[in-house]
Amino acid sequence: MDDPETWLLSAEERGNPHTQLPGWTAGNLATPLLHGVEYFDRLVEEVRSLNAGDHLFFTDWRGDPDERLREDGPTVAELFTDAVKRGVCVRGLVWRSHMSRMSLNKEANRSLDDEIEHGGGEVILDQRIRRMGSHHQKLVVLRHDEDPSKDVAFVGGIDLCYGRRDDARHGGDPQSVPMAAAYGDRPPWHDVQLEIRGPAVHAIDTVFRERWDDPNSPDEDHPIAWIHDKLHHTRLHADPLPDQLPPPPECGPMFVQNLRTYPAIRPPYDFAPDGERSVARGYTKAIKRARRLIYLEDQYMWSADVARLFAEALADNPELNLVVVVPRIPDQDSAFAERPQLVGRWQAIEMCRRAGEGRVHVFDVENHQGTPVYVHAKVCVADDTWASVGSDNFNRRSWTHDSELSSAVLDTTRDPREPLDPGGEGDGARTFARDLRLALAREHLDLPDDGSRDDEILGPERFVESLKASADALDAWHEGGRTGPRPAGRLRPHRAERLPLHTRLWATPVYRLLDDPDGRPLRMRLAKEF
């Protein structure tokens, strides 16, 4: 590709001149890891290869120290503390969080902090966020001081916690988290992580270091948390990190751009005084470039501000199809948790459907037993050219308010399968983006893993037709009393529910203020810019 910035942001377009992060890096190799079983297995293998003098840095939204990363272990805490015993520098940044009765994870994160600190590592419970915000980045970066070619980073949507160790069969993690009753005792969990090698690992290392080195206290502007931490002797000051190791050598054909969200807060982040919204800007550039197919998997898809971007793309490009895979129902049963999410999703989906009548296709997922699968993945593929995997959802909270990290991948390898240039702009289909979409589609449609039936889903039109036919057949089987053989596939047409007026009157302001808040500076809100 002559100019990667046809799809990727330039350093100026990132909009944050205070960061040390490069605009993008070349010469990388990115591998998608579908589901927690595959990710955790790779994580164990790579962490066990670390030796004295190497680095293990991680950030997390939730961490459970006793989550087993393989069926017979080790647990998260065992894996990381064993690394400390071998002389590895282990450092972590975990969101401080709120109490478990709010369906969040304060107790789990403090327990992970205690376990790793007791084992000799250092973990900071980080509360440098906006009110009602969170640190949502999920990364692990592993550096080898004697052989940088072994460096690797993992970035995506999978936390080191209960509920995530599921596989393509979607039987759920034996160490489950409480969710809505429809998901059962072992909620099935669909998720994606990237394994990245090459110079991008150094950039992800920089993401961690900028947060670790920020001079503000982790309890900044949170006096109750400060008192609690003082009384319990919690670590409040980060010890200096060892010097950053040099970038690993180029090892693959891919450009990788690390996109982030940081809100505008006071006192400001040292590395992003006005925040950073390169997630929003990166997606905006790619979506505006798409001509034939945008494929999304997302936990929420509920923001009018984000839906407007897709609606404009659909209106401007009459051949563009939007395919979205979401959870069937929210993760919690309570009215206060569920209703605001339903309000936001209905608004977003209807806005897109009005703009692209007949070209917006929304599905949810179930396993072969008929239990809904909770879709936690955050994946976007545009025209089989540009793809991203990250922690950010398609809502205003993720694009402006919480800390997020997504990796956009632009492969220089053209895919030889027809259609060669689905977007029609000369960019051509790229191997990474197309393979990611096809791998996810094979699972959802129960197609062979070897790709022997990929011709059914290669082109945009056949892809959409196959998804719709499979979902309609499974839906008809359910409607008909589930008699006869179950049709292949796991998708069902998703039906967004419009709530009655009396519910919308209270749920809409809750959704706008609590579920999907705005972290932009006031001037950007008024200008409706990211």
C-alpha positions in Angstrom: 0.0 0.0 0.0 1.6 3.3 -1.2 0.0 5.4 1.6 -1.2 3.7 4.7 -2.7 7.0 5.9 -5.5 6.4 3.3 -6.9 4.3 6.1 -4.8 5.1 9.2 -4.6 8.3 11.2 -1.6 10.5 10.7 0.2 11.7 13.8 -1.6 15.1 13.5 -5.0 13.4 13.1 -4.5 11.6 16.4 -5.0 15.0 18.0 -2.6 14.5 20.9 0.8 16.2 20.4 1.8 15.4 24.0 2.1 11.6 23.6 5.3 9.7 22.7 3.3 7.1 20.8 4.2 6.9 17.1 1.5 7.5 14.6 1.7 3.9 13.4 4.4 1.2 13.0 5.2 -1.1 10.0 6.6 -4.6 9.9 4.3 -6.2 12.4 2.6 -9.6 12.7 -0.9 -9.7 14.2 -2.8 -12.9 15.0 -6.4 -12.9 16.2 -7.1 -15.2 19.2 -10.7 -16.2 19.3 -12.0 -16.6 22.9 -10.4 -16.8 26.3 -9.2 -20.4 26.1 -6.9 -19.7 23.1 -5.7 -16.4 24.5 -5.0 -17.7 28.0 -3.1 -20.7 26.6 -0.9 -18.4 24.6 -0.4 -16.1 27.5 0.8 -18.9 29.8 3.2 -20.1 27.1 4.7 -16.7 26.6 4.9 -15.6 30.2 6.7 -18.9 31.1 9.3 -18.1 28.5 10.3 -14.9 30.4 13.6 -14.9 32.4 15.5 -12.6 34.8 15.6 -9.0 33.5 12.6 -9.4 31.2 9.4 -7.2 31.6 5.8 -8.1 32.1 3.4 -5.1 32.1 -0.4 -5.4 32.1 -3.5 -3.2 32.5 -7.0 -4.5 33.2 -10.6 -3.5 33.9 -11.1 -6.6 36.2 -8.7 -9.2 37.4 -9.4 -12.3 39.5 -6.2 -13.8 41.0 -7.6 -17.3 41.2 -9.0 -17.4 37.6 -7.5 -20.6 36.0 -5.8 -19.8 32.7 -5.8 -23.5 31.8 -8.1 -26.3 33.1 -5.4 -27.5 35.4 -3.9 -24.0 36.1 -2.0 -21.9 36.6 -4.1 -19.1 38.0 -3.4 -15.5 37.0 -1.7 -14.8 40.4 0.4 -18.0 40.1 1.6 -17.2 36.6 2.6 -13.7 37.4 4.2 -14.3 40.8 6.1 -17.3 39.4 7.5 -14.8 36.9 8.5 -12.5 39.7 10.4 -15.3 41.4 12.4 -15.8 38.2 13.5 -12.2 38.2 10.9 -10.8 35.8 9.8 -7.2 36.4 6.0 -7.5 36.8 4.0 -4.3 36.9 0.2 -3.8 36.6 -2.4 -1.0 36.4 -5.9 -2.2 37.3 -9.0 0.0 37.6 -9.9 0.6 41.3 -13.5 -0.1 40.4 -16.7 0.0 42.4 -18.3 -2.5 44.8 -19.5 -5.9 43.6 -23.1 -5.1 44.6 -23.0 -2.7 41.7 -22.2 -5.6 39.4 -18.6 -4.4 39.2 -15.4 -5.6 40.6 -13.7 -3.6 43.4 -13.1 -6.6 45.6 -11.6 -8.8 42.8 -9.2 -6.0 41.7 -8.0 -5.4 45.2 -7.5 -9.1 45.7 -5.4 -9.3 42.5 -3.4 -6.3 43.7 -2.7 -8.0 47.1 -1.8 -11.4 45.6 0.8 -10.0 43.1 2.2 -7.5 45.6 2.6 -10.3 48.1 4.5 -12.2 45.5 6.9 -9.4 44.8 5.3 -7.6 41.8 3.8 -4.1 41.9 0.2 -3.3 41.0 -1.5 0.1 41.2 -5.2 0.4 41.7 -5.7 3.3 39.3 -8.6 5.8 39.8 -7.3 8.6 37.5 -10.6 8.8 35.7 -13.7 10.9 35.2 -16.6 10.5 37.7 -18.5 7.3 36.9 -15.7 6.3 34.5 -13.3 3.4 34.3 -10.0 2.2 33.1 -11.1 -0.3 30.4 -7.8 -1.0 28.6 -6.8 -4.7 28.5 -3.2 -5.3 27.5 -0.3 -7.5 28.4 3.1 -6.6 27.0 6.1 -9.0 27.4 9.7 -7.7 26.7 12.9 -9.8 26.5 16.0 -7.9 27.4 18.4 -10.3 25.6 16.3 -11.1 22.5 13.8 -8.5 21.4 12.6 -10.7 18.5 10.7 -12.7 21.2 8.7 -9.6 22.4 5.0 -10.0 22.2 1.9 -8.0 23.3 -1.8 -9.0 23.7 -4.5 -6.4 23.2 -8.2 -6.7 22.9 -11.4 -7.3 24.9 -10.5 -10.2 27.2 -9.9 -9.4 30.9 -7.9 -11.7 33.2 -10.9 -12.7 35.2 -13.8 -15.0 35.8 -16.1 -15.8 32.9 -13.6 -15.3 30.1 -12.2 -18.8 29.7 -14.6 -20.0 27.0 -14.0 -21.5 23.6 -15.9 -21.8 20.2 -18.3 -24.4 21.7 -19.5 -21.7 24.1 -20.1 -23.9 27.1 -19.0 -21.0 29.4 -16.1 -20.6 31.9 -16.4 -23.0 34.9 -15.4 -20.0 37.0 -18.4 -17.9 36.0 -19.6 -14.4 36.9 -23.3 -13.7 37.8 -25.2 -12.5 34.8 -28.8 -12.3 33.6 -30.7 -15.5 34.1 -31.1 -16.2 30.4 -27.3 -16.8 30.2 -27.5 -19.7 32.7 -25.1 -20.7 35.5 -22.1 -20.7 33.1 -22.7 -17.8 30.8 -21.3 -18.4 27.3 -18.8 -15.7 26.4 -17.6 -14.6 22.9 -14.5 -12.5 22.7 -11.4 -11.7 20.7 -7.8 -10.7 21.5 -4.9 -9.9 19.3 -1.4 -11.3 19.6 1.1 -8.7 18.2 4.8 -9.0 17.3 7.1 -6.4 15.8 7.7 -2.7 16.5 4.1 -2.2 17.6 5.0 -4.0 20.8 7.3 -1.1 21.7 4.3 1.3 21.1 2.1 -0.8 23.4 4.9 -0.7 26.0 4.7 3.1 25.7 1.0 3.1 26.3 1.6 1.3 29.6 4.6 3.6 30.6 2.7 6.8 29.9 0.0 5.8 32.4 2.5 4.3 35.0 4.7 7.4 34.9 1.8 9.9 35.1 2.7 12.2 38.1 -0.9 12.4 39.5 -1.8 10.2 42.4 -3.8 7.0 41.6 -6.4 8.3 44.1 -6.3 11.9 42.7 -9.5 13.8 43.6 -10.9 10.7 45.4 -10.5 11.5 49.2 -12.5 8.6 50.5 -10.3 6.2 48.4 -7.2 7.9 49.6 -8.1 7.5 53.3 -9.0 3.8 52.8 -5.7 3.2 51.0 -3.7 5.0 53.6 -5.3 2.9 56.4 -4.7 -0.4 54.5 -1.2 0.5 53.3 -2.1 0.3 49.7 0.6 1.2 47.1 -0.1 4.9 46.1 3.1 5.7 44.4 4.6 3.8 41.4 8.2 2.9 41.6 10.2 3.9 38.5 10.1 1.4 35.7 13.3 0.0 34.3 14.6 1.7 31.1 12.5 1.0 28.1 14.0 -1.7 25.9 14.6 -1.0 22.2 11.9 -1.8 19.6 11.8 -5.4 18.4 12.7 -5.9 14.8 10.2 -6.0 11.9 8.8 -9.4 11.5 5.7 -9.2 9.3 3.7 -7.4 6.6 1.3 -5.4 8.7 0.9 -1.8 9.7 -0.5 -1.5 13.3 -1.9 1.7 14.8 -2.7 1.8 18.5 -5.8 3.9 19.0 -6.7 5.2 22.5 -9.4 7.0 24.4 -8.6 9.2 27.4 -11.1 11.6 28.8 -10.5 15.3 29.6 -10.0 15.3 33.4 -8.7 17.6 36.1 -5.9 17.4 37.0 -5.0 16.4 33.5 -3.1 13.4 32.3 0.5 14.5 31.7 0.6 12.6 28.3 -2.9 13.8 27.2 -3.8 17.1 28.8 -7.0 17.5 26.8 -7.6 13.7 26.6 -7.3 11.6 23.5 -10.0 10.4 21.2 -8.0 8.5 18.5 -10.4 5.5 18.8 -13.2 7.7 17.6 -11.1 9.4 15.0 -9.6 6.2 13.7 -13.0 4.5 13.3 -14.4 7.6 11.7 -11.8 7.7 9.0 -12.1 3.9 8.3 -15.9 4.0 8.2 -16.0 6.9 5.9 -13.7 5.0 3.6 -15.9 1.9 3.5 -18.0 1.3 0.3 -19.4 -2.2 0.4 -19.3 -3.9 3.8 -18.8 -3.0 7.5 -18.7 -5.9 9.9 -19.0 -5.3 13.6 -19.1 -7.3 16.7 -19.9 -5.3 19.8 -21.1 -5.6 23.4 -23.3 -2.5 23.2 -23.8 -0.6 19.9 -26.1 1.8 21.7 -24.9 5.4 21.1 -26.7 7.9 18.9 -23.4 9.8 18.4 -21.7 6.7 17.0 -24.7 5.4 15.1 -24.9 8.8 13.3 -21.5 8.0 11.8 -22.7 4.7 10.4 -26.0 6.3 9.2 -24.1 8.9 7.3 -21.9 6.2 5.7 -25.0 4.2 4.7 -26.7 7.3 3.2 -23.5 8.3 1.2 -22.8 4.8 -0.1 -25.9 3.1 -1.6 -24.1 -0.3 -1.9 -22.8 -0.4 1.6 -24.1 -3.1 4.0 -23.7 -2.9 7.8 -23.6 -6.3 9.6 -23.7 -6.1 13.4 -23.4 -9.0 16.0 -24.5 -8.1 19.5 -25.7 -9.8 22.7 -29.3 -10.8 22.7 -30.0 -9.2 26.1 -28.0 -7.0 28.5 -25.8 -8.8 31.0 -27.9 -7.9 34.1 -31.6 -8.5 34.8 -32.4 -5.4 36.9 -34.6 -2.8 35.3 -32.1 0.0 36.2 -29.3 -1.9 34.4 -31.4 -3.3 31.5 -33.9 -0.6 30.4 -31.4 2.3 29.7 -29.3 -0.1 27.5 -32.4 -1.1 25.5 -33.3 2.5 25.0 -29.9 3.3 23.6 -29.7 0.2 21.4 -33.1 0.8 19.8 -32.2 4.4 19.0 -28.9 3.5 17.4 -30.2 0.6 15.3 -33.3 2.5 14.1 -31.1 5.4 13.1 -29.0 3.1 11.0 -31.9 1.2 9.5 -33.6 4.4 8.4 -30.5 5.6 6.6 -29.8 2.2 4.9 -33.1 0.5 4.5 -32.6 -3.1 3.8 -28.8 -2.9 4.2 -28.5 -3.1 8.0 -28.4 -6.6 9.4 -28.3 -7.1 13.2 -27.9 -10.6 14.8 -27.3 -12.1 18.1 -25.7 -15.5 19.0 -26.7 -18.7 20.8 -24.8 -22.0 21.4 -26.1 -25.3 20.2 -28.1 -25.8 23.4 -30.1 -22.6 22.6 -28.5 -20.5 25.4 -27.7 -16.9 24.4 -24.0 -16.2 24.0 -22.8 -12.9 25.5 -21.0 -11.1 22.8 -18.1 -9.1 24.4 -15.9 -8.8 21.3 -15.1 -5.4 20.0 -14.2 -6.0 16.3 -14.6 -3.9 13.2 -13.7 -5.0 9.6 -14.2 -2.4 6.7 -14.3 -3.7 3.1 -11.9 -6.6 4.0 -9.1 -4.0 4.1 -8.9 -2.4 7.5 -9.6 -4.2 10.8 -9.5 -3.4 14.5 -9.7 -5.3 17.7 -9.7 -3.6 21.1 -11.4 -2.9 24.4 -13.6 -0.1 23.1 -17.3 -0.5 22.4 -19.3 1.4 19.8 -20.7 4.0 22.2 -19.9 7.5 23.4 -18.5 6.2 26.7 -15.8 4.2 25.0 -15.1 6.9 22.5 -14.8 9.8 24.9 -15.1 8.9 28.6 -13.2 5.7 29.7 -9.6 4.7 29.0 -9.6 2.4 26.0 -7.0 0.7 23.6 -7.7 -0.7 20.2 -5.2 -1.9 17.6 -6.1 -1.2 13.9 -4.3 -3.5 11.4 -3.7 -2.7 7.8 -2.0 -5.7 6.0 0.2 -5.0 3.0 -0.6 -8.5 1.7 -3.4 -8.5 -0.9 -5.8 -11.4 -0.6 -5.9 -13.4 -3.8 -9.5 -14.6 -3.5 -12.3 -12.9 -5.4 -13.6 -10.3 -5.0 -10.1 -8.8 -5.2 -11.2 -5.2 -4.5 -14.6 -5.3 -2.7 -14.5 -1.5 -1.9 -13.9 -0.6 -5.5 -11.4 2.1 -4.6 -8.2 0.2 -5.6 -7.2 -0.6 -2.0 -7.9 -4.3 -2.5 -8.9 -6.9 0.0 -6.2 -7.6 2.6 -5.4 -11.0 4.1 -5.6 -10.1 7.8 -8.9 -8.3 7.6 -10.6 -10.9 5.4 -9.3 -13.8 7.4 -10.5 -12.3 10.6 -14.0 -11.8 9.2 -14.1 -15.3 7.7 -12.9 -16.9 10.9 -15.7 -15.3 12.9 -18.3 -16.1 10.2 -17.3 -19.8 10.2 -18.0 -20.1 13.9 -21.3 -18.3 13.6 -22.5 -20.3 10.6 -21.0 -23.7 11.7 -18.8 -23.8 8.5 -15.7 -25.9 8.4 -12.6 -24.5 10.1 -10.5 -25.4 7.1 -12.1 -22.8 4.9 -13.4 -25.3 2.3 -16.8 -23.5 2.1 -15.4 -19.9 2.3 -16.7 -19.2 -1.2 -20.2 -19.0 0.4 -19.1 -15.9 2.4 -16.3 -14.2 0.5 -18.1 -11.5 -1.3 -20.2 -8.9 0.5 -23.5 -9.9 -1.1 -23.0 -13.7 -0.5 -21.8 -13.0 3.0 -25.0 -11.1 3.9 -27.2 -13.6 2.2 -25.6 -16.5 4.0 -25.9 -14.8 7.4 -29.6 -13.9 6.8 -30.5 -17.4 5.5 -28.8 -19.2 8.4 -30.4 -16.9 11.0 -33.9 -17.1 9.5 -33.7 -20.9 9.3 -32.7 -21.2 13.0 -35.4 -18.7 14.0 -38.0 -20.6 12.1 -36.9 -23.8 13.8 -37.4 -22.2 17.2 -40.7 -20.7 16.2 -41.9 -24.1 14.9 -41.4 -25.7 18.3 -37.8 -27.0 17.7 -39.0 -30.1 15.9 -36.7 -32.0 13.6 -32.9 -31.5 13.3 -31.5 -28.2 14.4 -30.3 -26.1 11.5 -26.6 -25.3 11.3 -25.5 -22.0 12.6 -25.8 -20.0 15.8 -27.1 -16.6 14.6 -30.6 -15.3 15.3 -32.1 -12.1 13.9 -31.8 -9.5 16.7 -35.0 -7.6 17.5 -34.3 -4.3 19.2 -37.2 -3.6 21.6 -38.8 -0.1 21.8 -39.8 0.4 25.4 -43.1 2.1 26.3 -43.2 5.9 26.8 -43.4 5.7 30.6 -40.3 3.6 30.7 -38.4 5.8 28.2 -39.1 8.9 30.3 -36.8 7.7 33.1 -34.5 5.3 31.2 -33.4 7.8 28.6 -31.8 10.3 31.0 -30.2 7.4 32.9 -28.8 6.1 29.6 -27.4 9.5 28.6 -25.9 10.5 31.9 -24.7 7.1 33.4 -24.6 4.5 30.7 -23.2 6.6 27.9 -21.7 9.8 29.3 -19.6 12.3 27.4 -15.9 12.8 28.3 -15.1 15.5 25.7 -14.1 19.0 26.5 -17.1 21.4 26.3 -15.9 23.0 23.1 -15.9 19.6 21.4 -19.3 18.7 22.6 -20.7 21.9 21.3 -19.0 21.4 18.0 -20.1 17.8 17.9 -16.5 16.7 17.2 -14.3 14.0 18.5 
